[in-house]
């Protein structure tokens, strides 16, 4: 099998695939300067005659998939394969593998670190010091920038998947009380309290959003919920902007009706003037979509993807957790075709 990799992929991971499957062609989108567009990816697949693809941000459209008659799999180094036409791949019985939780530790650390930064007023106090405003009195800064501890806070997690659970695991050690809303998940830790969305918003000291983008989650965090938050709440969003009513959140922050917000995602990236209304507020810690941006994340997605591919093709296991389009398993159960011939 020839595998084309356009995702960032470490040398050890590439060598493991080469030793297992045959040939690996590495054309990382970073070296290309941007994600491969449809026609670029088609040309690359045809040039290399690859029959397996591991991508990250590239557009794997219907046209791309149909351009490779013998495509055996698509791997996507992301939390969801949103850049892949999954229905077309499923129709062609092409397995689509993805890497959920590759950035769980990175995002969890960013959430906790940002909360401490906000609560302890680290950024304004550092700027105050750089600006040489410490003119008199050894206790001036001590009095001016006294903050709060994270310990003892009630943290409400909206969505309780891998990232939220990793974050909760860190927060418990402070300790914090964890409440969460997720219709599809029950926490493995009995100390966590599963509550309604309404109760979470009205009782939490910190609210952290961990929702995927679906038709059900778009705009889920609406005016009613945002207006029910406590006046001293800190609102954190490292998930997606579209799940929150932007205008209401900005209004509450502008009027100092809540303590503040930590925002890592925006309606448009790069931001539009509307986004800068939020970014420029003094009670907002704005981050340019960096929660999942660590070098280790790339190592994590290599490990997840390689394990999946080896389990699927070499060990012929069908219970691969990171198989996204599990509908192909139904067809396989009604067919004698082996995995190795897909």
Secondary structure, 3 states (H helix, E strand, C coil): CEEEECCCCCHHHHHHHHHHHCEEEECCHHHHCCCCCHHHHHHHHHHHCCCEEEECCCCECHHHHHCCCCCCEEEECCCCCCCECHHHHHHCCCEEEECCCCCHHHHHHHHHHHHHHHHCCHHHHHHHHHCCCCCCCCCHHHHHCCCCCCCCCEEEEECCCHHHHHHHHHHHCCCCEEEEECCCCCCCCCCCEECCHHHHHHHCCEEEECCCCCCCCCCCECHHHHHCCCCCCEEEECCCHHHECHHHHHHHHHCCCCCEEEECCCCCCCCCHHHHHHHCCCCEEECCCCCCCCHHHHHHHHHHHHHHHHHHHHCCCCCCCCECCCHHHHHHHCCCCCHHHC
